[in-house]
Amino acid sequence: MNHVIELPINEMKTALTGLSKVISKRSTLPVLEHVRVTRDREGVVTLQATDLDATAIYQGEQRNVGSPCDFLVPFEPLNKLVKGSKEPVLLISEGKDKVRLKTSVGTSPMEQALDSLPVDEFPPTVRVEGTPILVNEHFCDCLRQALECCSDEGSRHVIQHVCLDTRPAEGHYIAASDGRHLFAANSFHFDLKEPVLIRNQAFLRWNKFLEDGNGELNVKPGTKKSGPWVQLKSGRWTFIGKACEDEFPKWKQVVPASNSKRTRIEFSPGAVATLLAGVPNLPGHDDSNRPVKLEVLGGTLLVKAKARDAKEWTRLTIDGATITGKATTVSLNRDYLLKALR
């Protein structure tokens, strides 16, 4: 019996864009280059992709009339056809390892027959159960910012993750670092027994995931046979990914205490606007570390930079900066400064 599934073309495009953030395009396992398409008894359609370490699942907006079915579709030809189509694309299962795609180009019908794989070759989906932790817009925004601070160096596995840090006694944090700059946001209270490390993954950075600012977080603790898993649900999307069991660095050791005697600078909104507008135009942006100097002198804050062969510094005076402490100078990468101010 052939099974036919149809989703609106715009919905299909959104689904495949999200799944492309997870799917393996050059995998040694051919099944990972497929999308799993399922329709349950209630007519709910889901599209799913995995790379074994992460899984993304999209649930269709409308019920799809038809008997239950479960089959695989090769991602690349499906994605190519959907990208170039303005009309709905029909997914037709023709046995265990055959599928057919149908659409229209203008008034002309178009169809493509594809070899597939049996659905039982697709890796089983990890079940992450338990009472979910509700997450809000503040969590979603902080998670995105933290992901941008993770390391991409393969030799530093643990800092390729965002830490939901439950260790600080005064409250919980979302923290991330690549060893050169640190992101940390507080005011959280996670119902977790220990910190959870979420891998930096392209799907989590995608702006269509968590776009409504609300979601649910579930964590499956590690066992002797398997490590921990984390699940995030938002809107039509579910993300399931391997978590990390390593200990996240004690990042608070590098953060000055609130009663520190180090020089402290507080920026007014006007000062922030001046920095955001002026710093990108300072010379020296061609240097490898893109350095600028922050100089506190006589109660005034200057931002200084110069080109490699220049004799004189270019100075930007920042009005609206409240300074507490001694005169000092510090050099840093301008990109990190701008990132912190945005």
Rosetta silent file (secondary structure, phi, psi, omega in degrees, C-alpha in Angstrom):
SEQUENCE: MNHVIELPINEMKTALTGLSKVISKRSTLPVLEHVRVTRDREGVVTLQATDLDATAIYQGEQRNVGSPCDFLVPFEPLNKLVKGSKEPVLLISEGKDKVRLKTSVGTSPMEQALDSLPVDEFPPTVRVEGTPILVNEHFCDCLRQALECCSDEGSRHVIQHVCLDTRPAEGHYIAASDGRHLFAANSFHFDLKEPVLIRNQAFLRWNKFLEDGNGELNVKPGTKKSGPWVQLKSGRWTFIGKACEDEFPKWKQVVPASNSKRTRIEFSPGAVATLLAGVPNLPGHDDSNRPVKLEVLGGTLLVKAKARDAKEWTRLTIDGATITGKATTVSLNRDYLLKALR
SCORE:     score description
SCORE:     0.000 S_00000001
   1 L     0.000  128.225  177.073    0.000    0.000    0.000 S_00000001
   2 L   -82.075  140.900  177.484    1.354    3.411   -0.974 S_00000001
   3 E  -114.372  136.506 -177.680    1.226    6.189    1.612 S_00000001
   4 E  -119.026  129.613  177.024    0.972    9.854    0.606 S_00000001
   5 E  -126.238  134.239  179.258    1.980   12.782    2.815 S_00000001
   6 E  -131.397  131.348  172.357    1.583   16.434    1.880 S_00000001
   7 E  -123.358  148.518  175.142    2.716   19.530    3.783 S_00000001
   8 L   -53.902  144.831 -172.153    2.320   23.167    2.662 S_00000001
   9 H   -62.081  -39.138  179.544    5.409   24.213    0.713 S_00000001
  10 H   -66.202  -36.712  177.609    6.411   27.017    3.106 S_00000001
  11 H   -67.760  -40.265  178.026    6.129   24.650    6.045 S_00000001
  12 H   -63.609  -39.879  179.140    8.207   22.045    4.226 S_00000001
  13 H   -64.262  -42.689  177.573   10.896   24.635    3.477 S_00000001
  14 H   -62.675  -44.855 -178.918   11.070   25.660    7.130 S_00000001
  15 H   -60.860  -46.341 -177.136   11.242   22.033    8.264 S_00000001
  16 H   -70.815  -31.741  175.411   14.055   21.108    5.869 S_00000001
  17 H   -62.322  -44.304  178.130   16.035   24.248    6.727 S_00000001
  18 H   -66.293  -44.378 -179.224   15.985   23.238   10.381 S_00000001
  19 H   -64.328  -28.563  179.491   16.763   19.589    9.695 S_00000001
  20 L   -65.170  -19.884  178.513   19.728   20.638    7.537 S_00000001
  21 L   -73.982  -14.932 -176.065   21.406   21.957   10.702 S_00000001
  22 L  -114.289  -37.329 -167.983   21.567   18.394   12.037 S_00000001
  23 L   -65.094  144.276  178.994   21.621   16.001    9.103 S_00000001
  24 L   -83.919  122.325 -178.795   24.873   14.345    8.035 S_00000001
  25 L   -96.051  -17.248  177.984   25.760   15.229    4.446 S_00000001
  26 L  -134.153   47.671 -175.762   28.945   13.140    4.244 S_00000001
  27 L   -80.675  149.192  172.496   28.243   10.367    6.697 S_00000001
  28 L   -77.009  -10.673  175.181   29.794    6.915    6.550 S_00000001
  29 L  -106.798  105.197 -176.542   26.299    5.699    7.478 S_00000001
  30 H   -55.531  -30.005 -177.086   24.001    6.304    4.475 S_00000001
  31 H   -64.083  -25.528 -179.808   20.881    6.175    6.647 S_00000001
  32 H   -74.307   -6.336  176.372   21.960    9.427    8.341 S_00000001
  33 H   -94.686   15.757 -178.063   21.535   11.193    4.997 S_00000001
  34 E  -117.785  155.155  170.674   17.784   10.542    5.158 S_00000001
  35 E  -100.449  133.154  175.507   14.779   12.257    6.711 S_00000001
  36 E   -90.346  124.786 -178.638   12.405   10.068    8.674 S_00000001
  37 E  -113.452  125.737 -175.404    8.771   10.856    7.818 S_00000001
  38 E  -133.529  139.868  169.429    6.054    9.583   10.161 S_00000001
  39 E  -126.087  124.949 -177.912    2.274    9.894   10.362 S_00000001
  40 L   -92.063 -174.564 -175.192    0.608    8.557   13.506 S_00000001
  41 L   -66.045  -24.904  179.262   -2.958    7.348   14.074 S_00000001
  42 L   -88.062    0.809  179.873   -4.161   10.881   14.831 S_00000001
  43 L    85.801   10.166  178.457   -2.754   12.183   11.542 S_00000001
  44 L   -78.619  126.496 -178.901    0.151   14.045   13.153 S_00000001
  45 E  -103.740  133.881  174.495    3.108   14.232   10.750 S_00000001
  46 E  -127.358  146.337  172.956    6.708   14.530   11.937 S_00000001
  47 E  -118.948  134.221 -170.310    9.963   14.950   10.022 S_00000001
  48 E  -138.134  141.664  174.888   13.144   13.885   11.787 S_00000001
  49 E  -139.433  153.141 -178.968   16.902   13.973   11.162 S_00000001
  50 E  -149.841  153.603  169.498   19.882   12.885   13.259 S_00000001
  51 L  -118.718   19.269 -177.402   23.676   12.716   13.264 S_00000001
  52 L    82.379  -38.616  178.472   23.643   10.269   16.237 S_00000001
  53 L   -87.593  -22.298 -179.104   24.785   12.999   18.669 S_00000001
  54 E  -145.485  147.874  178.759   21.793   15.262   18.003 S_00000001
  55 E  -133.896  135.207  173.990   18.261   14.837   16.679 S_00000001
  56 E  -118.520  135.356 -178.295   15.824   17.466   15.390 S_00000001
  57 E  -128.767  127.118  176.088   12.111   16.719   15.014 S_00000001
  58 E  -109.615  131.916  177.391    9.552   18.937   13.292 S_00000001
  59 E  -106.522  125.874 -178.364    5.821   18.413   13.887 S_00000001
  60 L   -60.801  151.092 -176.828    3.443   19.510   11.126 S_00000001
  61 L   -73.207  -35.998 -174.943    0.911   22.228   11.882 S_00000001
  62 L  -115.472  152.596  175.206   -2.125   20.430   10.455 S_00000001
  63 L   -66.785  146.067 -178.195   -3.429   16.875   10.670 S_00000001
  64 L  -117.218  117.226 -175.767   -2.764   14.762    7.594 S_00000001
  65 L   -68.791  134.125  177.772   -5.514   12.367    6.573 S_00000001
  66 L   147.902  167.429  179.797   -4.368    8.790    6.046 S_00000001
  67 L   -75.162  159.695  179.146   -3.320    5.591    7.752 S_00000001
  68 L   -58.474  143.151  177.755   -0.199    5.486    9.959 S_00000001
  69 E  -154.207  161.317 -175.598    3.083    5.259    8.064 S_00000001
  70 E  -155.911  113.624 -176.938    6.802    5.528    8.676 S_00000001
  71 E  -152.817  168.790 -177.988    9.423    5.782    5.914 S_00000001
  72 E  -109.701  145.578  176.538   12.713    7.407    4.894 S_00000001
  73 E  -130.019  129.123  176.429   13.374   10.013    2.193 S_00000001
  74 E   -57.998  130.453 -172.511   16.878   10.972    0.963 S_00000001
  75 H   -67.419  -49.759 -170.983   17.476   14.517    2.190 S_00000001
  76 H   -59.657  -51.769  178.777   19.457   16.089   -0.654 S_00000001
  77 H   -64.658  -34.812  177.296   17.063   15.401   -3.574 S_00000001
  78 H   -64.659  -46.838 -178.689   14.071   16.269   -1.390 S_00000001
  79 H   -62.697  -41.207  179.856   15.658   19.526   -0.250 S_00000001
  80 H   -63.474  -42.847 -179.516   16.646   20.471   -3.798 S_00000001
  81 H   -66.698  -42.798 -178.077   13.134   19.861   -5.107 S_00000001
  82 H   -66.836  -41.133  179.948   11.468   21.765   -2.261 S_00000001
  83 H   -58.604  -37.916 -176.132   13.802   24.765   -2.589 S_00000001
  84 L   -92.391    6.755 -174.722   12.906   25.201   -6.245 S_00000001
  85 L  -110.233  144.682  172.577    9.170   24.615   -5.879 S_00000001
  86 L  -106.765   -7.838 -178.429    6.297   27.004   -5.243 S_00000001
  87 L  -107.734  159.286  177.476    3.726   24.221   -5.140 S_00000001
  88 L   -56.714  148.940  176.767    3.184   21.512   -2.487 S_00000001
  89 E  -111.342  125.318  177.277    5.436   18.454   -2.683 S_00000001
  90 E   -90.027  133.617  174.389    3.856   15.036   -2.173 S_00000001
  91 E  -104.866  118.931 -174.836    5.918   12.370   -0.397 S_00000001
  92 E  -120.784  118.405  176.266    4.823    8.917   -1.533 S_00000001
  93 E   -85.182  125.468 -179.638    6.091    5.731    0.086 S_00000001
  94 L  -121.708   61.532 -178.185    6.228    2.838   -2.404 S_00000001
  95 L   101.734 -172.882 -173.206    7.416   -0.027   -0.262 S_00000001
  96 L   -68.821  -30.478 -172.263   10.310   -0.392    2.162 S_00000001
  97 L  -136.115   28.683  177.071   13.010    1.211    0.003 S_00000001
  98 E  -136.156  135.115  173.853   11.269    3.270   -2.679 S_00000001
  99 E  -135.685  157.506  178.272    9.802    6.768   -2.498 S_00000001
 100 E  -132.271  137.304  177.225    8.376    9.133   -5.078 S_00000001
 101 E  -109.825  132.883  179.515    8.240   12.929   -4.955 S_00000001
 102 E  -129.039  137.628  175.163    5.518   14.788   -6.848 S_00000001
 103 E  -154.864 -169.631  177.941    5.036   18.520   -7.415 S_00000001
 104 E  -132.839  143.113  172.060    4.166   20.965  -10.201 S_00000001
 105 E  -112.318  101.801 -170.989    6.214   23.447  -12.189 S_00000001
 106 L    66.609 -121.590  177.901    3.642   26.007  -13.254 S_00000001
 107 L  -100.478    3.787 -176.488    0.859   23.891  -14.745 S_00000001
 108 E   -99.016  127.468  176.872    3.155   20.980  -15.574 S_00000001
 109 E   -70.343  150.041  178.505    3.357   17.989  -13.211 S_00000001
 110 E  -141.037  136.993  176.908    6.790   16.785  -12.119 S_00000001
 111 E  -143.338  154.531 -177.550    7.773   13.625  -10.267 S_00000001
 112 E  -139.659  126.224  177.054   10.975   11.930   -9.168 S_00000001
 113 E   -94.252  136.340 -176.241   11.480    8.298   -8.098 S_00000001
 114 E  -132.565  144.714  168.534   14.161    7.677   -5.466 S_00000001
 115 E   -79.563  141.390  179.568   15.809    4.713   -3.824 S_00000001
 116 L  -129.445 -161.813  177.759   15.548    4.821   -0.061 S_00000001
 117 L  -130.785  155.171  176.083   16.355    2.574    2.905 S_00000001
 118 L   -60.213  140.230 -175.320   14.143    0.530    5.248 S_00000001
 119 H   -65.138  -24.506 -179.260   12.937    2.651    8.140 S_00000001
 120 H   -71.951   -6.267  174.263   14.161    0.113   10.715 S_00000001
 121 H   -83.961  -13.032 -179.400   17.738    1.107    9.804 S_00000001
 122 L   -72.941  135.650 -177.790   17.136    4.602   11.184 S_00000001
 123 L   -59.258  140.224  178.144   18.634    5.052   14.692 S_00000001
 124 L   -64.515  145.825  179.976   16.066    4.883   17.500 S_00000001
 125 L   -79.866  130.819  178.233   15.146    8.216   19.044 S_00000001
 126 L   -67.583  132.099  178.624   16.402    8.730   22.599 S_00000001
 127 L   -94.038  120.796  178.449   13.509    9.171   25.027 S_00000001
 128 L  -115.044  104.437 -172.006   14.025   12.021   27.500 S_00000001
 129 L  -112.166  178.816  179.645   11.209   11.884   30.020 S_00000001
 130 L   113.402  174.847  179.557   10.302   13.498   33.310 S_00000001
 131 L   -70.876  123.021 -176.928    8.794   16.783   34.455 S_00000001
 132 L   -74.429  153.641  171.678    9.975   19.525   32.095 S_00000001
 133 E   -95.735  121.021  179.878   11.612   22.751   33.219 S_00000001
 134 E   -74.451  133.571  178.648    9.807   25.702   31.638 S_00000001
 135 E  -118.709  146.823 -175.151   12.162   28.187   29.966 S_00000001
 136 L  -115.749 -170.949 -176.047   11.340   31.775   29.035 S_00000001
 137 H   -62.217  -37.207  178.863   12.604   34.496   26.722 S_00000001
 138 H   -61.584  -44.797  177.634   15.447   35.419   29.104 S_00000001
 139 H   -61.074  -48.040 -176.552   16.734   31.835   29.051 S_00000001
 140 H   -61.465  -42.896  179.997   16.461   31.597   25.254 S_00000001
 141 H   -65.428  -43.044 -179.926   18.289   34.883   24.702 S_00000001
 142 H   -67.130  -37.812  178.392   21.066   33.962   27.148 S_00000001
 143 H   -61.789  -43.930  179.615   21.466   30.503   25.616 S_00000001
 144 H   -62.026  -44.207 -179.946   21.967   32.021   22.145 S_00000001
 145 H   -64.795  -38.945  179.524   24.545   34.497   23.444 S_00000001
 146 H   -65.166  -40.254  179.571   26.360   31.744   25.328 S_00000001
 147 H   -59.633  -32.061  179.689   26.520   29.531   22.229 S_00000001
 148 L   -71.675  -13.276 -178.846   28.345   32.354   20.429 S_00000001
 149 L  -102.374   -2.285 -179.196   31.087   32.223   23.078 S_00000001
 150 L   -69.413  155.237  176.261   31.795   28.471   22.902 S_00000001
 151 L   -77.114  149.816  172.301   35.101   27.153   21.607 S_00000001
 152 L  -113.293   15.848  178.338   35.326   25.513   18.192 S_00000001
 153 L   -87.478  121.893 -176.997   38.652   23.816   18.956 S_00000001
 154 L   -63.145  -24.414 -178.404   38.290   20.045   18.898 S_00000001
 155 L   -78.102   -8.906 -177.722   41.061   19.595   21.474 S_00000001
 156 L  -120.364   69.875 -169.530   39.064   21.511   24.117 S_00000001
 157 H   -59.101  -45.091 -170.963   35.929   19.412   24.234 S_00000001
 158 H   -65.361  -32.951 -179.114   34.380   20.660   27.462 S_00000001
 159 H   -90.075   14.652  165.867   34.331   24.328   26.403 S_00000001
 160 H   -87.911   12.201 -175.653   32.496   23.415   23.221 S_00000001
 161 E  -125.148  154.544  167.450   29.466   23.365   25.517 S_00000001
 162 E   -93.066  136.135 -178.374   27.195   25.813   27.315 S_00000001
 163 E  -104.234  122.514  165.786   26.956   25.106   31.037 S_00000001
 164 E   -86.422   95.915 -164.463   23.700   25.343   32.966 S_00000001
 165 E   -94.100  113.457  179.481   25.685   25.874   36.135 S_00000001
 166 L  -101.504    8.189 -176.282   24.064   24.918   39.427 S_00000001
 167 L   -75.071  -40.555 -177.549   27.298   25.089   41.455 S_00000001
 168 L   -61.466  133.186 -176.811   27.215   28.723   42.677 S_00000001
 169 L   -69.065  -28.901 -174.627   25.485   28.953   46.052 S_00000001
 170 L   -81.526   -7.828 -179.434   23.974   32.372   45.321 S_00000001
 171 L   154.835  172.185 -176.102   22.075   31.209   42.220 S_00000001
 172 E   -99.513  154.831 -174.442   22.329   29.400   38.917 S_00000001
 173 E  -130.807  157.420  159.664   24.009   30.613   35.741 S_00000001
 174 E  -105.324  121.998 -174.305   24.226   30.049   32.004 S_00000001
 175 E  -135.497  149.039  176.403   27.947   30.187   31.217 S_00000001
 176 E  -158.960  151.832  178.895   30.217   29.605   28.225 S_00000001
 177 E  -158.318  149.377  171.701   33.786   30.421   27.217 S_00000001
 178 L  -106.236   11.514 -178.236   36.277   29.708   24.458 S_00000001
 179 L    91.225  -10.023  179.521   39.222   30.433   26.776 S_00000001
 180 L  -117.067  -31.086  173.269   39.519   34.014   25.490 S_00000001
 181 L  -144.164  157.444 -170.667   36.199   35.532   26.488 S_00000001
 182 E  -126.805  138.383  169.272   33.453   34.527   28.900 S_00000001
 183 E  -116.051  133.570  175.573   29.672   34.809   28.919 S_00000001
 184 E  -148.055  129.554  178.331   27.781   34.383   32.196 S_00000001
 185 E  -130.147  135.157 -177.416   24.163   35.260   33.000 S_00000001
 186 E  -110.015 -155.735 -177.745   22.496   34.736   36.368 S_00000001
 187 E    70.508   29.445  176.900   19.006   35.026   37.876 S_00000001
 188 E  -114.277  155.618  169.728   18.174   31.404   37.077 S_00000001
 189 L  -141.104  100.207 -178.320   17.021   28.532   39.256 S_00000001
 190 L   -91.565  134.215  176.411   17.174   25.201   37.457 S_00000001
 191 L   -80.798   67.449 -177.546   15.517   22.178   39.001 S_00000001
 192 L  -130.462  143.583 -179.080   18.666   20.153   38.361 S_00000001
 193 L   -80.055  -22.836 -178.362   20.810   18.126   40.742 S_00000001
 194 L  -152.735  165.311 -179.908   24.053   18.953   38.942 S_00000001
 195 L   -59.035  149.463  177.050   25.327   21.147   36.080 S_00000001
 196 E  -121.366  131.281 -179.053   24.240   20.264   32.540 S_00000001
 197 E  -108.249  118.246 -178.145   26.501   20.864   29.545 S_00000001
 198 E  -102.261  123.617 -176.934   24.737   21.514   26.213 S_00000001
 199 E   -67.319  138.323  173.939   26.849   21.037   23.094 S_00000001
 200 L   -65.940  113.743 -173.335   27.220   23.997   20.757 S_00000001
 201 L  -134.180  140.829 -174.776   25.170   22.847   17.778 S_00000001
 202 H   -56.157  -36.535 -178.635   24.133   24.684   14.609 S_00000001
 203 H   -62.480  -38.867 -178.851   20.455   23.884   15.165 S_00000001
 204 H   -68.675  -25.881  178.456   20.463   25.611   18.568 S_00000001
 205 H   -84.706  -10.082 -177.750   21.947   28.751   16.989 S_00000001
 206 L   -67.312  131.829 -172.969   19.255   28.792   14.281 S_00000001
 207 L   -71.615  -11.833  178.056   17.004   31.832   14.711 S_00000001
 208 L   -87.051  -11.386  176.302   13.804   29.876   14.012 S_00000001
 209 L   -92.715  135.913 -176.740   14.320   27.643   17.048 S_00000001
 210 L    63.725   22.606 -174.087   13.105   29.121   20.346 S_00000001
 211 L   -69.354  -23.735  179.544   11.887   32.129   18.335 S_00000001
 212 L   -86.734   -2.191  175.094    8.748   32.580   20.445 S_00000001
 213 L    79.974    7.879  179.270   10.844   32.818   23.622 S_00000001
 214 L  -132.963  151.388  179.064    9.205   29.890   25.399 S_00000001
 215 E  -175.022 -173.094  179.387   10.029   26.219   25.678 S_00000001
 216 E  -132.034  138.455  178.976   10.610   23.160   27.820 S_00000001
 217 E  -116.222  130.298  173.591   13.880   21.640   29.004 S_00000001
 218 E  -128.940  145.878  178.939   14.293   17.996   30.014 S_00000001
 219 E  -128.056  131.353  174.006   17.457   16.200   31.092 S_00000001
 220 E  -103.044  111.820 -177.790   18.099   12.463   31.058 S_00000001
 221 L   -61.225  154.045  177.908   20.853   11.686   33.606 S_00000001
 222 L   -72.012  155.971  176.356   23.774    9.556   32.536 S_00000001
 223 L  -127.009 -177.932  177.485   24.047    5.873   33.421 S_00000001
 224 L   -65.549  -27.265 -177.298   26.850    3.314   33.377 S_00000001
 225 L   -95.151  -23.022 -174.040   25.896    2.419   29.803 S_00000001
 226 L  -146.961  145.988  177.304   25.068    5.853   28.424 S_00000001
 227 L   -77.461  178.831 -179.025   25.916    9.485   29.053 S_00000001
 228 L   -73.455  156.617  176.259   23.373   12.235   29.777 S_00000001
 229 E  -130.474  152.270  177.596   21.012   13.690   27.179 S_00000001
 230 E  -126.297  143.244  178.944   19.209   17.020   27.023 S_00000001
 231 E  -128.005  132.420  174.716   15.937   17.841   25.271 S_00000001
 232 E  -122.817  129.432  178.321   14.603   21.279   24.327 S_00000001
 233 E  -121.185  136.581  176.702   11.096   21.749   22.931 S_00000001
 234 E  -156.300  126.176  179.953    9.708   24.945   21.481 S_00000001
 235 L    58.447 -125.761 -178.650    6.784   25.466   19.146 S_00000001
 236 L   -86.697   -1.926 -170.258    6.840   22.784   16.436 S_00000001
 237 E  -109.662  144.311  170.052   10.414   21.747   17.177 S_00000001
 238 E  -128.816  130.242  175.818   12.070   19.220   19.476 S_00000001
 239 E  -117.939  130.593  177.445   15.854   19.015   19.845 S_00000001
 240 E  -125.643  124.539 -176.992   17.540   16.068   21.581 S_00000001
 241 E  -141.497  152.793  174.395   21.299   16.118   22.053 S_00000001
 242 E   -64.771  135.922  171.808   24.090   14.394   23.912 S_00000001
 243 E   -97.674  174.096 -176.835   25.263   16.285   26.971 S_00000001
 244 E  -110.539  138.538 -179.621   28.806   16.210   28.357 S_00000001
 245 L   -92.569   -8.800 -179.075   29.814   14.515   31.604 S_00000001
 246 L   -68.048  160.999  177.931   33.093   16.425   32.039 S_00000001
 247 L   -83.387  129.412  177.385   33.405   19.150   34.667 S_00000001
 248 L   -73.129  143.894 -179.179   33.024   22.667   33.312 S_00000001
 249 L   -55.065  150.372  178.233   35.873   25.043   34.284 S_00000001
 250 L   -78.468   78.791 -170.785   35.441   27.072   37.477 S_00000001
 251 H   -66.079  -24.613 -177.360   34.837   30.248   35.515 S_00000001
 252 H   -67.360  -16.004  179.134   33.985   32.424   38.548 S_00000001
 253 H   -64.777  -23.811 -178.215   37.653   32.368   39.548 S_00000001
 254 H   -98.627   -1.534 -179.270   38.436   34.906   36.807 S_00000001
 255 L   -94.176  124.200  179.165   35.508   37.236   37.569 S_00000001
 256 L   -59.143  140.660  177.874   36.364   40.127   39.945 S_00000001
 257 L   -67.366  157.053 -177.739   34.391   40.068   43.186 S_00000001
 258 L   -63.335  -25.951  179.205   31.746   42.744   43.703 S_00000001
 259 L   -99.350   17.221 -179.450   33.876   44.277   46.493 S_00000001
 260 L   -64.090  148.460  177.808   37.076   44.192   44.453 S_00000001
 261 L   -90.496    5.697  176.475   39.339   47.258   44.560 S_00000001
 262 L   -64.761  154.910  178.331   40.053   46.978   40.852 S_00000001
 263 L   -61.677  134.132 -176.389   39.110   49.949   38.693 S_00000001
 264 E  -122.137  134.582  178.834   35.433   49.831   37.756 S_00000001
 265 E  -123.556  126.748  175.061   33.778   51.571   34.787 S_00000001
 266 E  -112.915  130.767 -175.532   30.017   51.927   34.370 S_00000001
 267 E  -101.543  130.223  171.611   28.711   53.013   30.975 S_00000001
 268 L   -75.653  164.369  176.476   25.634   55.174   30.474 S_00000001
 269 H   -55.072  -36.522  178.212   23.427   54.453   27.438 S_00000001
 270 H   -65.849  -38.904  178.417   25.075   57.399   25.696 S_00000001
 271 H   -65.769  -40.367  178.100   28.548   56.014   26.393 S_00000001
 272 H   -62.006  -43.477  179.613   27.526   52.618   25.016 S_00000001
 273 H   -61.992  -39.951  178.341   26.190   54.272   21.854 S_00000001
 274 H   -63.676  -43.897  179.473   29.476   56.178   21.415 S_00000001
 275 H   -63.897  -45.039 -178.241   31.526   53.004   21.798 S_00000001
 276 H   -64.597  -32.940 -179.691   29.368   51.009   19.386 S_00000001
 277 H   -83.417  -35.033 -171.847   29.600   53.750   16.774 S_00000001
 278 H   -90.826  -39.346 -174.447   33.232   54.730   17.276 S_00000001
 279 H   -59.486  -41.849  179.713   35.228   51.578   18.041 S_00000001
 280 H   -61.307  -20.078 -177.423   34.613   49.886   14.638 S_00000001
 281 H   -95.706   -0.880  179.040   36.143   52.957   12.940 S_00000001
 282 L   -73.571  148.327  178.752   39.369   53.023   14.957 S_00000001
 283 L   -68.898  168.060  178.484   42.580   52.039   13.119 S_00000001
 284 L    92.916    6.019 -178.110   44.357   48.746   13.747 S_00000001
 285 L   -72.784   -9.719  177.682   41.477   46.492   12.759 S_00000001
 286 L   -85.341  -14.479  177.949   43.793   44.668   10.355 S_00000001
 287 L   -66.580  153.467 -173.087   46.006   43.386   13.192 S_00000001
 288 L   -60.215  -38.123 -178.350   45.470   39.743   14.123 S_00000001
 289 L   -97.984    1.701  176.894   44.074   40.500   17.591 S_00000001
 290 L    46.313   55.681 -169.736   42.280   43.723   16.521 S_00000001
 291 E   -79.412  149.654  164.797   43.474   45.501   19.693 S_00000001
 292 E  -134.958  157.119  176.026   42.225   48.658   21.383 S_00000001
 293 E  -111.676  133.500  169.558   43.375   50.207   24.666 S_00000001
 294 E   -99.408  119.575 -176.331   41.044   51.405   27.394 S_00000001
 295 E  -121.406  120.952  175.116   42.871   54.112   29.330 S_00000001
 296 E   -99.726  118.715 -175.724   41.568   55.650   32.546 S_00000001
 297 E  -148.372  119.766  177.800   43.370   58.915   33.220 S_00000001
 298 L    60.781   35.599  178.779   42.277   61.827   35.383 S_00000001
 299 L    77.053    9.618 -179.716   38.721   60.562   35.683 S_00000001
 300 E  -118.505  143.864  176.274   38.338   60.287   31.904 S_00000001
 301 E  -103.853  126.053  174.588   38.020   57.181   29.757 S_00000001
 302 E  -116.515  141.716  169.484   39.863   57.084   26.440 S_00000001
 303 E  -109.832  122.843 -172.834   39.736   54.331   23.837 S_00000001
 304 E  -120.214  146.405  175.208   42.991   54.283   21.871 S_00000001
 305 E  -158.972  157.715  175.328   44.149   52.466   18.764 S_00000001
 306 L  -152.442  153.752  175.812   46.692   52.912   15.995 S_00000001
 307 L   -69.228  161.565 -172.934   47.658   51.357   12.718 S_00000001
 308 L   -56.330  -41.321 -175.875   50.714   49.111   12.695 S_00000001
 309 L   -99.797    5.030 -177.491   53.090   51.739   11.236 S_00000001
 310 L   -77.974  148.201  177.586   51.495   54.811   12.815 S_00000001
 311 L   -92.689  -31.082 -176.477   53.397   56.943   15.328 S_00000001
 312 L  -104.776  145.801  175.201   50.402   58.616   16.928 S_00000001
 313 L   -81.341  142.273  167.316   47.458   57.016   18.723 S_00000001
 314 E   -88.597  128.468 -174.375   43.917   57.735   17.607 S_00000001
 315 E  -116.616  135.202  174.624   41.903   58.631   20.709 S_00000001
 316 E  -118.362  115.127  179.872   38.167   58.375   21.305 S_00000001
 317 E   -85.517  131.482 -176.248   36.935   60.166   24.445 S_00000001
 318 E  -106.981  108.056  173.361   33.960   58.499   26.103 S_00000001
 319 L   -82.874  149.977  178.018   31.537   60.812   27.885 S_00000001
 320 L    86.972   16.206  176.291   29.066   59.274   30.311 S_00000001
 321 E  -102.537  121.930  178.125   31.487   56.736   31.826 S_00000001
 322 E   -93.058  120.451 -172.550   31.464   56.604   35.643 S_00000001
 323 E  -111.736  130.727  174.765   34.893   55.572   36.923 S_00000001
 324 E  -124.674  121.066  178.973   35.685   54.178   40.370 S_00000001
 325 L   121.599 -170.659 -172.846   39.309   53.380   41.197 S_00000001
 326 L   -83.894  164.366  172.808   42.816   54.204   40.079 S_00000001
 327 L   -62.601  140.257 -178.098   44.195   55.214   36.709 S_00000001
 328 E  -161.084  165.800  176.629   44.901   52.157   34.594 S_00000001
 329 E  -137.777  137.183  177.031   45.281   50.882   31.037 S_00000001
 330 E  -140.187  140.692  176.653   44.144   47.585   29.558 S_00000001
 331 E  -105.826  143.378  177.911   44.340   46.214   26.003 S_00000001
 332 E  -156.522  165.525  176.967   41.744   43.874   24.530 S_00000001
 333 E   -70.546  126.382 -176.402   40.278   42.640   21.276 S_00000001
 334 H   -62.741  -28.737  179.697   37.758   45.208   20.016 S_00000001
 335 H   -64.987  -37.904  178.137   35.391   42.473   18.845 S_00000001
 336 H   -68.956  -37.508  177.424   35.015   41.200   22.412 S_00000001
 337 H   -62.046  -48.231 -179.452   34.407   44.748   23.657 S_00000001
 338 H   -64.519  -37.750  179.252   31.687   45.351   21.078 S_00000001
 339 H   -62.665  -39.725 -179.345   30.137   41.951   21.761 S_00000001
 340 H   -69.114  -29.007 -175.913   29.879   42.739   25.473 S_00000001
 341 H   -84.311  -20.563 -175.396   28.210   46.082   24.800 S_00000001
 342 L   -76.210    0.000    0.000   25.517   44.842   22.416 S_00000001
